Amino acid sequence: MRAVGMILAGGNSYRMKELSNKRAIAAMPIAGSFRSIDFALSSMSNSRIQKVAVLTQYNSRSLNEHLSSSKWWDFGRKQGGLYVFPPTVTVDNNFWYRGTADALYQNLDFLKNCHEPYVVIASGDGVYKLDYNKVLEYHIAKKADITIVCKQLPPEEDVTRFGVLKMNEDCRIEQFEEKPMTADANTISCGIYVIRRRQLIELIEKSAEEGRYDFVRDVLIRYKGVKRIYGYKIDSYWNNIASVESYYRTNMDFLKPEVRNYFFRTYPEVHSKVADLPPTKYNPGSEVKNSLVSAGSIINGYVENSLIFKNVFVGENCVIKNSIVLNDVYLGDNVHLENCIVESRDTIRANTYYNGDDGIKIVIESDERYVL
């Protein structure tokens, strides 16, 4: 593909509450065995994009470890490959990334040294599959300056946490508002953009000269009446996980057969770093209904409508309903969880009860596994 990929994976969101205390949002575990960034990386790999840069910043250790080998996404190659760019102190600059446009500006040398004529920019917190070749073909056919991938959400969906846009009959964007207080439209930006590489360099350099650091507000919205900015609508599965509610709902969607078939059994595949773990063990007395249980887990209790991530121990007489248990959690005997998200590497003591009666409850306990 005639494009280079840029994945913006350095941000944080207060809507994630305690879940982002340990890791970047792009490193959030999804569907038992994946990370959020896997979906953008897999889409780029499956679209034959051979050179991808990931811009990291906030709580990046877990994300950097996940990206330590590029072979999982087939980026282990002599030409191109996977690059990870955290903020770097230089003679000319000692700032952290002050925004998405500033993150691109601090890595302009990478873009200037590329030879691909186009750039695909994607956020690392989306769960989807997309052929970027089709977006690029659309971009060229429309003779667009910038193409924004967008999706129409159901009327009951809260769109105020997204960029909301309106298009004319030719799909040219006429209105674009980022995270509005109220919205009279339900078409939102998916955080995926296609733009000509030289034009991107020009726009980012101009924004930096003017002290503007946000790509959406200071490039897309500011130039919507000057540049030819078009929307590319998708009708396939897409979700953003940048809030506790959306993270919970996205994971729960994988309990639906149609969503599992779309991601796990339909080409192209979603790739991730593989952990060397034994198969799940279901001991006598255990019972599992409509749940995803990942490798390395040992189940002794009752699990229903839940996701059990890797290397989780579920003690005897435990009851887990409508919950998400992240990696490396130990659940003592007689633990009851309902409508909860259990943070990774937690130890939940025996005879403990948690229930998210008025919403999703985030459970965080200390790792004192042998304390009475």
C-alpha positions as CSV (number, residue, x, y, z in Angstrom):
1,M,0.0,0.0,0.0
2,R,1.3,3.5,-0.8
3,A,0.9,4.8,2.7
4,V,2.8,5.0,6.0
5,G,0.9,4.4,9.2
6,M,0.9,6.6,12.3
7,I,-0.9,5.3,15.4
8,L,-1.6,7.9,18.2
9,A,-1.3,5.9,21.4
10,G,0.0,8.3,24.0
11,G,-3.2,9.7,25.5
12,N,-5.2,9.2,28.7
13,S,-8.8,9.7,29.6
14,Y,-10.3,10.6,32.9
15,R,-13.4,8.6,31.8
16,M,-11.3,5.4,32.3
17,K,-11.0,6.2,36.1
18,E,-8.7,3.8,37.8
19,L,-8.3,1.5,34.8
20,S,-5.7,3.8,33.2
21,N,-3.6,4.1,36.4
22,K,-1.4,1.1,35.2
23,R,-1.4,1.4,31.5
24,A,-2.2,3.5,28.4
25,I,-5.7,3.2,27.0
26,A,-4.2,1.6,23.8
27,A,-2.8,-1.2,26.0
28,M,-6.2,-2.0,27.6
29,P,-6.9,-5.8,27.4
30,I,-9.7,-6.7,25.0
31,A,-11.7,-9.9,24.4
32,G,-9.5,-12.1,26.7
33,S,-6.3,-12.2,24.6
34,F,-5.9,-8.9,22.8
35,R,-4.9,-5.3,23.5
36,S,-6.7,-2.3,22.1
37,I,-3.8,-1.3,19.8
38,D,-3.9,-4.8,18.2
39,F,-6.9,-3.8,16.1
40,A,-5.3,-0.8,14.5
41,L,-2.0,-2.6,14.0
42,S,-3.7,-5.7,12.5
43,S,-5.8,-3.5,10.1
44,M,-2.6,-1.8,8.9
45,S,-0.8,-5.1,8.5
46,N,-3.7,-6.7,6.6
47,S,-3.9,-3.6,4.4
48,R,-0.2,-4.2,3.4
49,I,1.1,-1.0,5.1
50,Q,4.7,-1.9,5.6
51,K,5.9,1.0,7.8
52,V,4.0,1.9,11.0
53,A,5.0,4.3,13.8
54,V,3.3,4.2,17.2
55,L,3.5,7.4,19.2
56,T,3.4,6.6,22.9
57,Q,3.6,8.7,26.1
58,Y,1.3,8.2,29.0
59,N,2.0,5.1,31.1
60,S,3.7,3.5,28.2
61,R,5.7,0.7,29.8
62,S,3.0,-1.9,29.4
63,L,2.4,-0.8,25.8
64,N,6.1,-0.7,24.9
65,E,6.5,-4.3,26.3
66,H,3.6,-5.4,24.1
67,L,5.2,-3.9,21.1
68,S,8.7,-5.2,21.9
69,S,8.6,-7.6,18.9
70,S,7.1,-6.6,15.6
71,K,6.7,-10.2,14.3
72,W,3.3,-10.7,15.7
73,W,1.8,-8.2,13.3
74,D,4.2,-9.2,10.4
75,F,6.2,-6.1,10.6
76,G,9.5,-7.9,11.1
77,R,11.0,-6.9,7.7
78,K,14.2,-5.4,6.3
79,Q,12.4,-2.4,4.7
80,G,9.8,-0.7,6.7
81,G,8.7,-2.3,10.0
82,L,7.3,-1.1,13.3
83,Y,8.6,1.9,15.1
84,V,7.8,3.1,18.6
85,F,8.4,6.8,19.3
86,P,8.0,8.1,22.9
87,P,8.8,11.8,23.6
88,T,12.5,12.5,23.3
89,V,14.5,15.3,24.8
90,T,16.6,17.0,22.1
91,V,18.7,20.1,21.7
92,D,15.7,21.9,20.1
93,N,12.9,20.4,22.3
94,N,12.4,19.3,25.8
95,F,8.6,19.0,25.9
96,W,6.4,16.0,26.3
97,Y,3.8,15.6,23.6
98,R,1.4,18.6,24.2
99,G,-1.2,17.2,21.9
100,T,-1.8,15.0,18.9
101,A,-0.5,17.6,16.4
102,D,2.5,18.2,18.5
103,A,3.2,14.4,18.7
104,L,3.3,14.4,14.9
105,Y,5.4,17.5,14.8
106,Q,8.1,16.0,17.1
107,N,8.3,13.1,14.7
108,L,8.3,15.0,11.4
109,D,11.7,13.7,10.5
110,F,10.3,10.2,10.3
111,L,7.6,11.4,7.9
112,K,10.1,13.5,5.9
113,N,12.3,10.4,5.4
114,C,9.5,8.3,4.2
115,H,8.8,7.8,0.5
116,E,5.1,6.8,0.6
117,P,2.8,9.5,-0.8
118,Y,0.0,9.1,1.8
119,V,-0.3,8.8,5.6
120,V,-2.9,6.8,7.5
121,I,-3.4,8.2,11.0
122,A,-5.3,6.1,13.5
123,S,-6.0,6.2,17.2
124,G,-5.0,3.2,19.4
125,D,-8.2,3.0,21.3
126,G,-10.6,1.7,18.6
127,V,-11.9,-1.9,18.3
128,Y,-12.6,-2.6,14.6
129,K,-11.4,-4.2,11.3
130,L,-10.9,-1.9,8.3
131,D,-9.3,-2.2,4.9
132,Y,-7.4,1.1,4.6
133,N,-6.9,0.4,0.9
134,K,-10.6,1.1,0.3
135,V,-10.4,4.3,2.3
136,L,-7.3,5.4,0.2
137,E,-9.2,4.6,-3.1
138,Y,-12.1,6.7,-1.9
139,H,-9.7,9.5,-0.9
140,I,-8.1,9.5,-4.3
141,A,-11.5,9.3,-6.2
142,K,-12.9,12.2,-4.3
143,K,-9.7,14.2,-4.8
144,A,-9.8,14.9,-1.1
145,D,-7.2,16.8,0.9
146,I,-8.2,14.8,4.1
147,T,-10.6,11.8,4.5
148,I,-12.1,11.0,7.9
149,V,-13.5,7.6,8.6
150,C,-16.9,8.1,10.2
151,K,-19.8,6.0,11.5
152,Q,-23.5,6.7,12.1
153,L,-24.4,5.7,15.7
154,P,-27.9,4.8,16.8
155,P,-30.1,7.7,18.0
156,E,-30.0,6.6,21.6
157,E,-26.1,6.6,21.7
158,D,-24.3,9.4,23.5
159,V,-22.2,11.1,20.8
160,T,-21.0,14.0,22.9
161,R,-17.7,12.2,23.7
162,F,-16.8,12.1,20.0
163,G,-16.2,14.5,17.2
164,V,-19.6,15.0,15.6
165,L,-19.8,15.9,11.9
166,K,-22.3,16.7,9.2
167,M,-21.7,16.0,5.4
168,N,-23.4,17.2,2.3
169,E,-24.8,14.8,-0.4
170,D,-21.3,14.4,-1.8
171,C,-20.0,13.4,1.7
172,R,-17.9,16.5,2.0
173,I,-17.8,17.6,5.6
174,E,-19.5,20.9,6.2
175,Q,-19.7,20.9,10.0
176,F,-17.3,19.3,12.6
177,E,-17.5,19.9,16.3
178,E,-15.2,18.1,18.8
179,K,-17.0,16.7,21.9
180,P,-20.0,19.1,21.8
181,M,-22.2,19.8,24.8
182,T,-25.2,18.9,22.8
183,A,-25.4,17.4,19.3
184,D,-28.1,17.4,16.6
185,A,-26.4,14.8,14.5
186,N,-25.3,11.2,15.2
187,T,-22.4,10.8,12.7
188,I,-19.1,10.7,14.5
189,S,-15.4,10.6,13.6
190,C,-13.7,7.2,14.2
191,G,-10.3,8.9,14.7
192,I,-8.9,7.5,11.5
193,Y,-7.7,9.8,8.8
194,V,-6.0,9.6,5.3
195,I,-4.0,12.6,4.1
196,R,-1.2,13.2,1.6
197,R,2.2,13.0,3.3
198,R,3.5,16.3,2.1
199,Q,0.4,18.2,2.9
200,L,0.4,16.7,6.4
201,I,3.9,17.9,7.0
202,E,2.9,21.4,5.8
203,L,-0.1,21.6,8.0
204,I,1.7,20.3,11.1
205,E,4.6,22.7,10.6
206,K,2.2,25.6,10.3
207,S,0.3,24.5,13.4
208,A,3.6,24.4,15.4
209,E,4.5,27.9,14.2
210,E,1.2,29.2,15.6
211,G,1.5,27.3,18.9
212,R,-1.4,24.9,18.1
213,Y,-1.1,21.3,19.3
214,D,-4.3,19.4,18.7
215,F,-4.8,17.7,15.4
216,V,-8.6,17.6,15.4
217,R,-9.2,21.2,16.6
218,D,-6.2,22.9,15.0
219,V,-6.1,21.1,11.7
220,L,-9.4,19.2,10.8
221,I,-11.9,21.7,12.3
222,R,-9.8,24.8,11.5
223,Y,-9.4,23.9,7.8
224,K,-12.8,22.3,7.1
225,G,-13.9,25.3,5.1
226,V,-10.5,25.7,3.3
227,K,-9.5,22.1,2.5
228,R,-11.5,19.4,0.8
229,I,-12.3,17.2,3.8
230,Y,-14.5,14.2,3.1
231,G,-16.1,11.5,5.2
232,Y,-15.8,7.8,4.5
233,K,-18.7,5.9,6.2
234,I,-18.4,2.4,7.6
235,D,-21.2,0.1,8.7
236,S,-19.1,-2.6,10.2
237,Y,-18.3,-3.1,13.9
238,W,-16.5,-0.2,15.5
239,N,-16.2,0.9,19.1
240,N,-14.1,3.2,21.2
241,I,-13.0,2.1,24.7
242,A,-12.0,5.5,26.2
243,S,-14.6,5.3,29.1
244,V,-15.4,2.6,31.7
245,E,-18.9,2.1,30.2
246,S,-17.7,1.8,26.6
247,Y,-14.8,-0.5,27.7
248,Y,-17.2,-2.8,29.5
249,R,-19.7,-2.8,26.7
250,T,-17.1,-3.5,24.0
251,N,-15.8,-6.5,25.9
252,M,-19.3,-7.8,26.5
253,D,-20.0,-7.5,22.8
254,F,-17.6,-10.4,22.3
255,L,-20.1,-12.7,24.1
256,K,-22.4,-12.2,21.1
257,P,-21.8,-14.9,18.4
258,E,-22.0,-12.5,15.5
259,V,-19.2,-10.3,17.0
260,R,-17.0,-13.3,17.8
261,N,-17.5,-14.7,14.3
262,Y,-16.6,-11.3,12.8
263,F,-13.4,-10.9,14.6
264,F,-12.2,-14.4,15.2
265,R,-13.5,-16.5,12.2
266,T,-13.8,-14.0,9.3
267,Y,-10.8,-12.9,7.2
268,P,-8.7,-10.9,7.8
269,E,-7.6,-11.9,11.2
270,V,-6.7,-9.8,14.3
271,H,-3.2,-10.5,15.5
272,S,-1.6,-10.1,19.0
273,K,1.4,-11.0,21.0
274,V,1.1,-14.6,22.0
275,A,1.7,-15.7,25.6
276,D,3.1,-19.2,26.2
277,L,0.4,-20.4,28.6
278,P,-1.3,-23.8,29.2
279,P,-4.9,-24.4,28.2
280,T,-7.7,-23.4,30.6
281,K,-8.4,-26.0,33.3
282,Y,-12.0,-26.6,34.4
283,N,-11.9,-28.5,37.7
284,P,-14.8,-30.8,38.9
285,G,-17.7,-28.6,40.2
286,S,-17.0,-25.7,37.8
287,E,-19.7,-24.4,35.5
288,V,-19.3,-21.8,32.7
289,K,-22.1,-20.3,30.7
290,N,-21.8,-17.8,27.7
291,S,-18.3,-16.7,28.7
292,L,-14.9,-16.2,27.2
293,V,-12.1,-17.8,29.3
294,S,-8.5,-17.3,28.2
295,A,-5.4,-19.6,28.4
296,G,-3.7,-20.2,31.7
297,S,-6.8,-19.9,33.8
298,I,-8.1,-22.4,36.4
299,I,-11.8,-22.4,37.0
300,N,-13.3,-23.9,40.2
301,G,-16.5,-21.9,40.5
302,Y,-19.5,-20.6,38.5
303,V,-19.0,-18.2,35.6
304,E,-21.8,-16.6,33.6
305,N,-21.9,-13.9,30.9
306,S,-18.3,-12.9,31.8
307,L,-14.8,-12.5,30.4
308,I,-11.9,-14.2,32.2
309,F,-8.6,-13.0,30.9
310,K,-5.3,-14.8,30.9
311,N,-3.8,-16.6,33.9
312,V,-6.8,-16.2,36.3
313,F,-7.5,-18.5,39.3
314,V,-11.1,-18.8,40.3
315,G,-11.5,-20.4,43.7
316,E,-14.2,-22.9,44.8
317,N,-17.8,-21.8,45.2
318,C,-17.0,-18.5,43.4
319,V,-19.8,-16.8,41.5
320,I,-18.9,-14.5,38.6
321,K,-21.7,-12.8,36.7
322,N,-21.7,-10.1,34.0
323,S,-18.1,-9.2,34.9
324,I,-14.6,-8.8,33.4
325,V,-11.6,-10.3,35.3
326,L,-8.3,-9.0,33.8
327,N,-5.0,-10.8,33.7
328,D,-3.2,-12.6,36.6
329,V,-6.1,-12.3,39.1
330,Y,-6.4,-14.6,42.1
331,L,-10.0,-15.1,43.4
332,G,-10.2,-16.8,46.7
333,D,-13.0,-19.2,47.7
334,N,-16.6,-18.0,48.0
335,V,-16.0,-14.7,46.1
336,H,-19.1,-13.2,44.5
337,L,-18.7,-10.7,41.6
338,E,-21.5,-9.1,39.6
339,N,-21.3,-6.2,37.2
340,C,-17.6,-5.6,38.0
341,I,-14.2,-5.1,36.3
342,V,-11.4,-6.6,38.3
343,E,-8.1,-5.0,37.7
344,S,-5.1,-7.1,36.7
345,R,-2.8,-8.8,39.3
346,D,-5.4,-8.3,42.0
347,T,-5.9,-10.8,44.8
348,I,-9.5,-10.9,45.9
349,R,-9.7,-12.4,49.4
350,A,-12.0,-15.3,50.2
351,N,-15.7,-14.6,51.2
352,T,-15.6,-11.2,49.4
353,Y,-18.7,-9.7,47.8
354,Y,-18.7,-7.0,45.1
355,N,-21.8,-5.9,43.1
356,G,-22.0,-2.9,40.8
357,D,-25.6,-2.1,41.7
358,D,-25.7,1.4,40.3
359,G,-23.1,1.0,37.4
360,I,-19.9,-0.8,36.6
361,K,-17.8,-1.3,39.7
362,I,-14.0,-1.3,39.4
363,V,-12.4,-3.7,41.9
364,I,-8.8,-3.0,42.9
365,E,-7.2,-5.0,45.8
366,S,-3.7,-5.3,47.0
367,D,-1.5,-8.3,46.1
368,E,-1.4,-9.8,49.5
369,R,-2.3,-13.3,48.5
370,Y,-1.6,-15.1,51.8
371,V,-3.0,-12.6,54.2
372,L,-6.0,-13.9,56.2
